[in-house]
Amino acid sequence: MTDLPSPTGTLPWRAGVGLKPQHYAPLLEQPSDSVRPFWVEIHPQNYFRDGGASRQWLSRVADVFPVSFHSTGLSLGSADGPDLDQLERLARLMADIPAASVSDHLSWSRTSGEYFPDLLPIPYTRESLERMCASVDLVQQRLGRRMLVENPSRMLAFRGDSMDEVDFLTRLCAATGCGILLDINNVIVSAINVGIDAQAYLDAVDPALVGEIHLAGHNREEHDSGPLAIDDHGSAISKDCWDHYERFIARAGPIPTLIERDNNIPDLDELLAEAMRADNILTACQKDVGIAA
């Protein structure tokens, strides 16, 4: 494991929002003394095209706000390794736009040249861990920095898993030096669908490994076989998610936190109100531990 820069070297310990095209102008036109996010996050695949209006907007936003790159296309868990074309495109974008953080998922979406429009789960076995470590090492070496890996929202679990998800992520971090992007909503979704204990999961996570937190919503369906949670990124953040977040921050201390909404995008003011709710939790925690906000 080579010594690499931190994944969140310039990401503030405050709340951010996902950057959406309908919010480009409103975000930049807000007075500096108004309610604003402290950072923004993008899906870099939306900006891989050289030039064009979206890249121009991103450059302008990056002049004002720290930007976190949350990739969805590297397919770290694929048996044949990460998508090298996606990796090269990501590296080129990062050479042009400063990235305060870079992350992807504990999942796969590509095999034998075929792509799937989803982030699919991987088995939690020693063999799978070795493949993930090799993929993360390759990505980190190409980008020249450490990355964060996000816990998935699972619809199912594999028979024959030899470790639980937190153990898998902890071992991945120890072997590669990467960190965790902790999506609390994903923990809740997995708890409903595969029967894990959400609070026990969060209590088992080492806060020192967490470089960023995501807060999002999910949809819940009731079936004869039991409830099904769908990670739709279009629902409001649930009370359970806020409660788990407050408890985790009280134990962990302040961690950069994103309000993640990819569907049913609300007006910027509504999104910022959720961000400020998270930020109030973060700043209260900072005062408790004597950190300057």
C-alpha positions in Angstrom: 0.0 0.0 0.0 1.6 3.3 -1.2 1.2 6.5 0.8 -1.5 8.5 -0.9 -3.2 11.8 -0.2 -6.4 11.8 1.9 -9.7 11.3 0.0 -11.2 14.4 1.8 -8.3 16.8 2.1 -10.4 19.9 1.3 -13.9 18.8 2.1 -15.3 20.8 5.0 -16.9 19.0 8.0 -20.2 20.6 7.1 -23.3 19.8 5.0 -23.4 19.7 1.2 -25.9 18.9 -1.6 -25.9 17.0 -4.9 -25.4 19.4 -7.8 -28.2 19.2 -10.3 -28.6 21.1 -13.6 -31.7 23.0 -12.5 -29.8 24.4 -9.6 -26.7 25.6 -11.4 -27.8 29.2 -11.8 -29.7 29.5 -8.5 -26.8 28.2 -6.6 -24.3 30.7 -8.2 -26.7 33.6 -8.0 -27.3 33.3 -4.2 -25.8 36.1 -2.2 -22.8 35.0 -0.2 -24.6 35.9 3.1 -27.6 33.7 2.3 -28.1 30.0 3.1 -25.7 28.0 1.0 -24.2 24.5 1.0 -20.6 24.3 2.2 -19.8 21.9 -0.7 -21.5 20.1 -3.6 -21.2 16.5 -5.0 -21.4 15.4 -8.6 -21.7 12.1 -10.5 -18.6 12.6 -12.7 -20.0 10.4 -15.4 -22.4 13.2 -16.2 -19.4 15.5 -17.1 -17.1 13.1 -19.0 -17.8 14.9 -22.3 -15.1 17.5 -23.1 -16.5 21.0 -23.3 -20.2 21.8 -23.5 -22.5 23.7 -21.2 -22.4 21.3 -18.3 -18.6 21.4 -18.1 -18.7 25.2 -18.2 -21.2 25.2 -15.3 -19.2 22.7 -13.3 -16.1 24.9 -13.7 -17.9 27.9 -12.4 -19.4 26.0 -9.5 -15.9 24.5 -8.6 -14.5 28.1 -8.4 -17.0 28.7 -5.5 -17.6 25.4 -3.8 -15.5 22.3 -3.0 -16.6 19.5 -5.2 -16.9 15.8 -4.2 -16.8 13.3 -7.1 -19.2 10.4 -6.5 -18.6 7.9 -9.3 -21.2 5.3 -10.3 -19.5 3.6 -13.1 -16.1 2.1 -12.1 -17.8 -1.3 -11.2 -15.2 -2.0 -8.5 -16.7 -5.4 -7.7 -16.5 -6.9 -11.2 -14.7 -10.2 -11.5 -12.5 -8.8 -14.3 -11.6 -5.6 -12.4 -12.8 -2.0 -12.7 -13.9 -0.4 -15.9 -10.6 1.0 -17.3 -12.3 3.3 -19.8 -14.4 4.9 -17.0 -11.2 5.2 -14.9 -9.3 7.1 -17.6 -12.3 9.4 -18.2 -12.5 10.0 -14.4 -8.8 10.8 -14.2 -9.0 13.3 -17.1 -11.9 15.1 -15.5 -10.1 15.2 -12.1 -7.1 16.8 -13.9 -9.4 19.6 -15.1 -11.7 20.0 -12.1 -10.3 20.0 -8.5 -11.9 17.1 -6.6 -12.2 17.5 -2.8 -13.1 13.8 -2.5 -13.6 10.8 -4.8 -15.7 7.8 -4.2 -17.5 4.8 -5.8 -19.5 1.8 -4.6 -19.1 -1.6 -3.1 -20.9 -3.2 -6.1 -20.5 -4.2 -9.7 -22.4 -3.2 -12.9 -20.3 -4.7 -15.7 -19.1 -8.1 -16.7 -17.6 -9.5 -20.0 -18.2 -6.1 -21.7 -21.9 -6.1 -20.8 -23.3 -3.2 -18.7 -26.2 -3.2 -16.3 -28.2 -0.1 -15.2 -27.8 -0.9 -11.5 -25.3 -1.2 -8.7 -25.4 -4.9 -8.0 -24.3 -6.6 -4.7 -21.2 -8.7 -4.3 -20.7 -11.8 -2.0 -18.8 -11.1 1.2 -16.1 -13.8 0.9 -12.3 -13.8 1.0 -12.1 -14.2 -2.7 -14.4 -11.3 -3.3 -12.4 -9.2 -0.9 -9.2 -9.9 -2.7 -10.8 -8.8 -6.0 -12.1 -5.6 -4.4 -8.7 -4.8 -2.9 -7.0 -5.2 -6.3 -9.6 -3.0 -7.9 -9.4 -0.2 -5.3 -5.6 -0.4 -5.4 -5.6 0.0 -9.2 -8.0 3.0 -9.0 -6.1 4.7 -6.2 -2.8 4.4 -8.0 -4.2 5.8 -11.3 -5.9 8.7 -9.5 -2.9 9.3 -7.2 -5.1 9.5 -4.1 -7.1 7.5 -1.6 -10.8 7.0 -2.4 -13.9 6.3 -0.4 -16.1 3.2 -1.0 -19.9 3.4 -0.3 -21.8 0.6 1.4 -24.6 -0.6 -0.8 -28.4 -0.8 -0.5 -29.1 -4.5 -0.8 -32.3 -6.3 -2.0 -30.8 -9.7 -1.2 -27.8 -11.4 0.5 -25.7 -14.2 -0.8 -25.6 -17.7 0.7 -22.1 -18.6 1.9 -21.0 -15.1 3.0 -18.0 -15.6 5.3 -18.1 -12.1 6.9 -20.6 -9.3 7.4 -20.6 -6.0 5.5 -18.9 -3.9 8.1 -16.2 -6.5 8.5 -15.7 -6.6 4.8 -15.4 -2.8 4.5 -13.1 -2.7 7.5 -10.8 -5.3 6.0 -10.9 -3.4 2.6 -9.8 -0.2 4.3 -7.0 -1.9 6.2 -5.6 -3.6 3.0 -5.9 -0.6 0.7 -5.9 2.5 2.8 -9.3 3.6 1.3 -12.0 5.0 3.5 -15.8 4.5 3.8 -18.6 6.6 2.4 -21.3 5.7 4.9 -24.8 5.9 3.4 -27.1 5.6 6.4 -30.2 5.2 4.3 -28.5 2.3 2.5 -28.0 0.6 5.9 -31.7 1.1 6.7 -32.8 -0.3 3.3 -30.5 -3.4 3.7 -31.9 -3.9 7.3 -35.4 -4.1 6.0 -34.6 -6.3 3.0 -32.1 -8.7 4.3 -32.7 -8.6 8.0 -29.7 -7.0 9.5 -29.8 -4.8 12.6 -29.3 -1.2 11.4 -28.2 0.2 14.7 -25.8 -2.7 15.4 -24.3 -2.1 11.9 -23.7 1.6 12.6 -22.4 0.9 16.1 -19.8 -1.5 14.5 -18.5 1.1 12.0 -15.2 2.7 13.1 -15.7 6.4 12.7 -12.0 6.9 11.8 -12.6 5.1 8.5 -15.6 7.3 7.5 -14.7 10.2 5.2 -18.2 11.2 4.2 -21.9 10.5 5.0 -24.9 10.3 2.7 -28.4 11.0 3.9 -31.2 10.0 1.5 -34.8 8.6 1.4 -36.4 5.3 0.3 -39.7 4.0 -0.7 -41.3 1.1 1.3 -43.7 -1.4 -0.2 -45.8 -3.9 1.8 -46.1 -7.4 0.4 -47.5 -10.7 1.6 -43.9 -11.9 2.0 -43.0 -8.8 4.1 -41.9 -5.2 3.5 -39.6 -4.2 0.6 -37.5 -1.1 0.7 -36.5 0.5 -2.5 -33.6 3.0 -2.5 -35.2 5.5 -4.9 -33.2 8.6 -3.9 -36.5 10.5 -4.5 -38.2 10.3 -1.2 -37.7 12.5 1.8 -35.1 11.5 4.4 -36.9 9.3 7.0 -37.1 10.0 10.7 -35.2 6.7 11.3 -32.4 8.0 9.0 -32.2 11.3 10.9 -32.2 9.5 14.3 -29.4 7.1 13.2 -27.4 10.0 11.8 -27.7 12.1 15.1 -26.6 9.1 17.1 -23.7 8.3 14.8 -22.4 11.9 14.8 -22.7 12.1 18.6 -20.3 9.1 18.7 -18.1 9.9 15.7 -17.8 13.7 15.7 -18.4 15.9 12.6 -18.1 14.2 9.2 -18.9 15.9 5.8 -22.5 15.1 5.1 -24.4 15.1 1.8 -28.1 15.4 1.3 -28.6 13.0 -1.7 -31.6 13.5 -4.0 -31.4 12.1 -7.5 -35.1 11.8 -8.3 -38.1 14.1 -7.6 -35.6 16.9 -7.3 -37.0 19.6 -5.0 -36.4 23.4 -5.3 -33.0 24.5 -4.1 -34.5 26.1 -1.0 -36.1 22.8 0.1 -32.8 20.9 -0.5 -30.9 23.6 1.4 -33.3 23.3 4.3 -32.4 19.6 4.7 -28.8 20.5 4.4 -29.0 23.0 7.1 -30.8 20.5 9.4 -27.7 18.2 9.0 -25.4 21.2 9.4 -27.0 22.2 12.7 -26.3 18.6 14.0 -22.7 18.9 12.8 -22.0 22.3 14.2 -23.6 21.4 17.6 -21.3 18.4 17.7 -18.3 20.6 16.9 -19.1 22.9 19.7 -19.5 19.9 22.1 -16.0 18.7 21.2 -14.4 22.2 21.0 -13.8 22.4 17.2 -14.2 25.7 15.5 -17.0 25.6 12.9 
